[in-house]
């Protein structure tokens, strides 16, 4: 049984010896060194071989027998019952997915081409939209509130209400009234694990195959895919400099909802004017449809007060408002909220309970404490000033380093801009992104966010989405200077 010797120079020792003996046997069962039916040495012999106590080997044998890998009996040598077949299992995992065994929902998800995951390693200077600076997180305030909530005595630990923690739901209406003009009650709020989960709930509860939904074109791809997973038909609605072209919304009996980003259209940056907001609400009333208002970065508007949310002027209960802490705190926190029409609250709470019980409780209580103390609003004001400086640095760098005919849209609000390059075509975007990566910077093309093919729209130039909330002023300037070199490489200038 020489195959059971440990590697030279490594004695299992007394501390952790049982784990090492177990791991040694498992490895040799896995790679086939110990085949089915093979006889293992006695515990005394293997202990002497490995230089460990006999009881250490006995414990390892007993564990393997309990897991079904060894057959053991008093007075008989242990034998291999069923070796681990790691290679075979890996091969099984690599087999093609059998779509016939999936649900209709599963087949739709399997066929989706989702946006690529973040590149690894990340670019040295990354203009990734949706990213925020780790140094901006209110670490000290969060730590104090977190420790206080962690030490707070609870009578017991059990599942919480699916709607969310009462303290957070009671703190949010006052903040939303001050910051976004909303008029809502705690009873209308459902705390979720980020906007994506809110969109998934809307898709599951409000759409089904045979229905249709209106969606901004271009628009947020992950929201579009989340709604498409329901099997409903996508109806793209064009966007201009002001946002959703509400006059283009069709009168279709199958249209059950419309998705919009009226406070800062993603990605082009338009702010929907009051006339179009009224028209959108009238359309929803006539269609008996819902409107998903994704207010993903509405707190960040520069030079003037953030414009009130669409929900603030909804008198018919047609707007489902989605709010997020991802831009003001961190997308890794995975906490957001919905302000629902009262009629939808019981249904959405039931679905939340079925899907995930509730969002993380401790973090909800910490957020409630920050809202109650005013620390969250102070943080948002400070962050707005900081991001305004970054935005100014970006616009200045574009003016200094890039060709004169490069132009920017969507800079009045939010945490990103769209950079249009009239001397390049949309088909040139992949080459430009690759050239920029060669310069050590990450930039992102706008074309994947369009639904309609280029031939179905008015001609447009190449475009890049540049997020700036995670960068320093120096990184922004250097990044745009490097982008200028990438542009020169692609154009041959």
N, C-alpha and C positions, 0 to 999 in steps of 0.2 A: 504493500500500500504506500509506496514511496511517493505517489502522486499527492498525498495529503501533507507532505512536509511544507512548512512555511518557507518563505523566501529567505535565503541566507542573510545573516546580519540583522534579522528582525525577530526578536523574541516576543511572543504574545504577552508574557509577563502576567502579573496577578491582576493589575488594574485593567478592567475592560477585556480580560482574556476571553471570557465567554462570548462576547460580541465578536471578537476576532475569529474565534473558532467557528462560530456560526457563519460569519461572512465567508470564510474560506470554503466551508462545505457548500454553501449556497452557490458560490462562484463556480465550483467544479461540477455541481449538478447542472448549472445553467449552460456551461460550455460543452457538456457531454463527456467530460473526463470520468465522471461517475455515471455509468449507464444504468438503465433500468435493470433491476435484479442484482446489481453488483453488491458484494458483501463488504461491509465496512469493518475496520479493525475494532477490537474491543476498546472500551473506554479507557482501560488501564494502559493498553499498548499505545493508543493515540496520545494520551496524556504524556507518556514518557517521550514519545516522538517529538511533541511540540513543546515540552518543557513547561506544562501547566498542571494544575491540580486535576485529579481524576473527576472531581465533582464539576469542574468547569466544562469538561467534555460531555458529561452526563446531561447537564442543563442544555447544551447546544443540541444534543441528540433528541432530547425530549421536545424541544421547541420545533425541530424539523418534523418529528413524528406527529405533533399536534397539527402541523400545517399540511400533513398528508404526503410529505416527501420521503419519509422513511417508514419501514415496517419494523417495529420493535416488539419483543416479547421476552419475559423473564427466561433466562437460560438459553436464549438463542442470539446469534449475532444479528446486528442490525443490517438491513438490506435496503437498497434504493427502491422505493415504490413507484414514484412518478417524477422523473427528473424535470427540472425547469427547462422549457424549450424556448428560450428568449428569441432565437433567430426565427423560429416558426411563428411566434407571436408577432414579431416585427413584420414578417411577410404578410400576415393576415391583416395587420393595420394598413399595409400599403395597397391592399386590393382596391379596385375602383368602387366608388360608392354606388350601391344598388338603388337607383332612384325609385324603382317600383316599390321599395320597402319604406319609402318616406311618405309623410303626409303631403298634401298639396302645399301647405306652408313651407315644409322642409324643401320641397322641390324648387319653390320660388327662391328661397334663400340660397340654395346650392347654385343656382344659375346666375346669381347677382355678381357683378364685378364691382366690389366695394373699393373706395379710395385706398391706395397703398398705405401700409403701416409706415410710421416714421422711419427714415433711412438710418441705418447703423453702419459706421459711426455717423453721428450728426455732423453737419458742416460746422466749421469753426465759427462762422458768423451766420446765424440761421434766421432768416426773415419769416419764420413759420407763423402763420396766422393762427390765433387761438392759444398761443403760448404766452405766459406771463412770467415776469421776473421773480425768481425765488426770493431774492433780497427784498422784494416789496411785501412779502407776506408779513402780517402783523404778529411776529413771533412772540414778543413779550406779552402782549394783550391776550393772545390765544393761550399761551402757557398758563397765565394766571387764572383765566376763566376755566381752562381745562382741569387744572389741579383742584380748583374749588368744586367743580362738578364731580370730579372723581372721588373726592373725600366726602361728598354729601351722602348721608345715610339714607338708604332705601329699605323699606320693609322686606323686600324680596326682589329677586331678579326674574323677570318674566317678559313675555312678548308685550310690545306696546301697541297702542292704537294704530291702525293702518293709516289713518289720516295724517299722523305725525304728532310730535310732542306738543302738548297744549301750550307750553311756554313760548315756543317758536311761532306757532300759529296765532297766538295772541299778540306777539310782538310785531309780526309782519304787516298787518293792515295799517298801523300808524306810520311805519316807515314808507310803505308803498304810497300812502296818501301824500306824504311830504315829498318823496323823491320822484314819483311817477304819475301823480294825480289820480291814482286808482281809488275807487270807492267800493270797498269790499269788507266783509266780516271774516272773523277767524273760521267760521263754519264753512266758508267757501274754499278754504286753502287745503290742498293735499301736498304733503312733502314727499318728494320723489328722489331717486338717485340720478339726478341730472336731467337735462332736457331730453336726452335720447330716450330715457325710460318714459318720460311724459308722452313723447311722440308715439312710442310703441303702444302705450295704453290707448291713445286716440285711435290708432290704426286698428287695434283689436276690437274696440268697443263701438266705433262709429262707421267703419268701412267693412265691406265684404266683396267678394267677386261679383261683378256686374255693376257695382257702383263706380263712381269716378271722383277724382279730387283735383282741384285747381292748384297749380304750383308755380311759383315765380321762376322765370327762365331768363337769365341764369339764377341759380339758387343753391341753397345749402344741400350738398349731395347726400349726407347721412340722413337728413330729415326726409328727403325724397325717397331714398331706399327704404327707410323705415315705414313709410306710408305704402309704398309699392308692395311690400311684403304681405299686405292684406289681400292682394289679388285685385285691388281696385285699379281702374284705368287712370293713367296720368294724363292730365290736360294741361300742357304748358301754357302759361300766360306771359306775354312779353313784359320786359322791364325797360324803363327809360331813365333819364337822369333824375326823375322825381320818385322813382320806385315803381311799384306794380301799376300797369296800365289797366285800371279798373274798368274802363270802357270796353276792354277786350274780353271781359269775363262772359262766357257763354250762358245762355239760358238753357240748361240741360237738366232734365228731371233726375238724371242719375248722379249729378254732382252733389255729394253729401257734405263736403267741406272744402275750404280754401286755406292754404298755408301762406302766411305773409310775415315779412319783417319790416313793418311800417316805420319804426323809429330810426332804423339804419339798415337799409336793404343790403342783404348779403348776396353777392360780394360788392356790388357797384356803389353802394353807399348813399343812395337817395333817401330823403326823408319825405314820406308821403304827406302831401298837403291836405288841408282840412276838406276841401271839396271831394277829393278822391276817397278820403276816409268815410265820408258820409255815403258816397256811392257804393263803397264796399259793404257797408252795413245794410244799405237798402237792398243790395243784391242778395245778401244772406237771408234777409227777412223774406224777400219774395221767393227765394229758392227753398226756404226752410232748411238752410244749410248752416253748418258751424264754421267759424273762423278760428284757426290756430294763430294766435299772435305770439311769435317767438321774439321776445325782447332780450336778446342775448347779450347786448352791451349798451342798453339804453341809458345807463347812468353816465356814460362818457360822451358828453357833447361840449364843444369848446367855443368860448366867446359868448355864450348865452346859456340860459337855463335849459336843461334837457327837456325836450318836447314831451307832453303828456302821452301816455299810452292810449292805444285805440280803445281798450276796454273802458277807459274813463268816460267815453261818450256813447257807450253801448247801452241803450235803454231797453233792449228787447231780450237780453240774455243770450246772445249768439256768440260771444267771444270767449274762447278758452285761452287765458293768458299764461304764458310760460316764462318763469323767471329763473335765474341761475346765479350761483355764487362763484362760478368758474372764472369769470374775468376779474372780479374784485378780490378774490382770495386765491383759489387754485382749482384747475380742472381735475386735479387728483382727489379733491375732496369728495366729488361725486354726490353733491347735494344740490337740489333745486326745488322748485315748488310750482304748483299750478293754482291759478285762481279760476275756479269753475263756476259756471251758472249753477244756481242752487239745485236745479232739477237733476244735474249730473253727479252731484257729490256722492250720494249713496252707491251708485253704480261703480264709479271709479274707486271708491274706498273698498268695495267688495273685490274688485279686480286686483287692486294693490295687495290685499290680504292673501289672495290666492297665489299671486306671482311671487311675492317676496316678504310677506307679513308686514314689514315697515322698513323705513330707512334707518340708518344707524342712529341710536338714541343719544349717546353721549355727545356726539358732534352737534346734534340739533340743540341740545341744552346749552352748549358753549355758544353757538350762534345767537340763541335767545338772550343770553347774558350780555353779549357784545352789542346787540341791538338795544336792549333795555338801558345799558349804561351810556349809550351814545358813541361808544368806541368804534362801532362799525361805520357810522356815518362820518366820523372824523377821518377814519382810514380812507373811505371812498373819496372824500374831498382832497386829501393829500395825494392819493393815487391819480386823481384827475389832473392835478397840477403837474405831477411828474410825467404823465403820459402826454400832456400838452407840450411839455419841453421836448419829449422824444419826437412827437409829430413835427414840431417846428424844425428840429434837427434833420429829420428825414426830408422834408420839403426843401430845406436849404441845400442839403447835399445833392438832391436830384437837380436842382437848379445849377449848382456849381459843376457837377461832374458829368452829367448826361447830355446827350444832344439836345439842342434847343427845342426841337419839335416833340420831345417826350412830354407827355401831359399826365396829370394825376386827377383821379375822381374819388369821391367819397371821403375827403379829408376833414369834413366838418364835424364828424363824430366817430366814435368807435375806436378800435385799436389796430386798424389796418387801412391801407389805401390800395387802389388799383392803379398800376403804372401802365399806360398805353404807349406803345412804340409804333407810330405810323409808318416807319420805314421797314417794318417786319410784318410778315403775315402770320395768322394763327398757326399755319403749318410749321413755322420756324420756332415755335415755343419749345419743343423738346430739345432742339440743338442749343438754344440759348440756356435752358436749364442745365444741360450737361456742361456747357462752357463755364457757366457760373460755378458749378460744382468743382470744376478744375481749378477755379480761382479760390476755392475754399469757402464759398458762400452758398447758402440754400435759398432758392427762390422758387415760386410755385405758379404754374400757368393757370390762366383763367378759363381756358377752353373746356376742361373736363366738367365745369360747373354748368355748361349750357346743355339743354336737352335737345333742342332742334339742331339739325345739321347746318353747317355754314351756308349751304345753298338756299336754305329756307328763311334766311334772315338777311337784313341789309349788310353789306360788306363791313367788316370791322378789322382793326389792326391786331397785332399780337398784344397780349396783355399779361402782366404778372401781378399776383396778389402779394403785397409786402406787409407782413405784420411787424410791428416795432415795439410791442409792450415788454418783450423779454430782453431787450438790448440796451447797452449803455450808449450815451451820445457819441463816444469815440468809436464804438463798434458800428453804429449807424453810418457815420461818415466814411470809415474805412470800407464797409460793406458796399456802399454805393460806388465808391471809387473803383473797387474790384469789379463790380457789375459793369461799369463803363468799359473795362478791359474785355470782359466777356462779350459785350455787345460789339465792340470793335472786331473781335475775333470772328463773330458770326457774320457781320456785314462786310468784312474785309476792308474796313476803313483804316 
